[in-house]
């Protein structure tokens, strides 16, 4: 995962600490942040969605 020095890297660090995500989820959020300029609310919405999907798959196992 490439990291760039910007405001987005700080936001990503806060998101990764706040939400319990797998490495795949973290990579998906980082890719989204690099592709388009997103705000804190946009990234947190994506993180919540991914966290919810991962929790459902963990319950099914």
C-alpha positions as CSV (number, residue, x, y, z in Angstrom):
1,X,0.0,0.0,0.0
2,X,1.6,3.2,-1.1
3,X,1.3,6.1,1.3
4,X,1.7,9.7,0.4
5,X,2.3,12.7,2.7
6,X,-0.8,14.7,2.7
7,X,-3.9,15.5,4.8
8,X,-5.4,12.3,3.5
9,X,-2.7,10.2,5.2
10,X,-3.7,11.7,8.6
11,X,-7.4,11.1,7.9
12,X,-6.6,7.5,6.9
13,X,-4.6,7.0,10.1
14,X,-7.5,8.2,12.2
15,X,-10.0,6.0,10.3
16,X,-7.8,2.9,10.7
17,X,-7.6,3.5,14.5
18,X,-11.3,4.1,14.8
19,X,-12.7,1.2,12.8
20,X,-11.7,-2.5,13.1
21,X,-11.0,-3.4,9.6
22,X,-9.1,-6.2,7.9
23,X,-6.2,-5.5,5.7
24,X,-8.4,-5.9,2.7
25,X,-10.8,-3.2,4.0
26,X,-7.9,-0.9,4.8
27,X,-6.6,-1.3,1.2
28,X,-10.0,-0.6,-0.2
29,X,-10.3,2.7,1.7
30,X,-6.8,3.8,0.8
31,X,-7.5,3.1,-2.8
32,X,-10.7,5.1,-2.7
33,X,-8.9,8.0,-1.0
34,X,-6.2,8.1,-3.7
35,X,-8.6,7.9,-6.6
36,X,-10.9,10.8,-5.7
37,X,-10.5,13.5,-3.2
38,X,-12.8,12.5,-0.4
39,X,-13.7,14.2,2.9
40,X,-13.7,12.8,6.4
41,X,-17.4,12.0,6.2
42,X,-17.1,10.2,2.9
43,X,-14.3,8.0,4.1
44,X,-16.0,7.2,7.3
45,X,-19.1,6.2,5.4
46,X,-17.1,3.8,3.3
47,X,-15.4,2.5,6.4
48,X,-18.7,1.8,8.2
49,X,-20.0,0.0,5.1
50,X,-16.9,-2.2,4.9
51,X,-17.0,-2.9,8.6
52,X,-20.6,-3.9,8.4
53,X,-19.9,-6.2,5.5
54,X,-17.0,-7.8,7.3
55,X,-19.1,-8.3,10.5
56,X,-21.8,-10.1,8.5
57,X,-19.3,-12.5,6.9
58,X,-17.7,-13.2,10.3
59,X,-21.1,-14.1,11.8
60,X,-21.8,-16.5,9.0
61,X,-18.6,-18.4,9.6
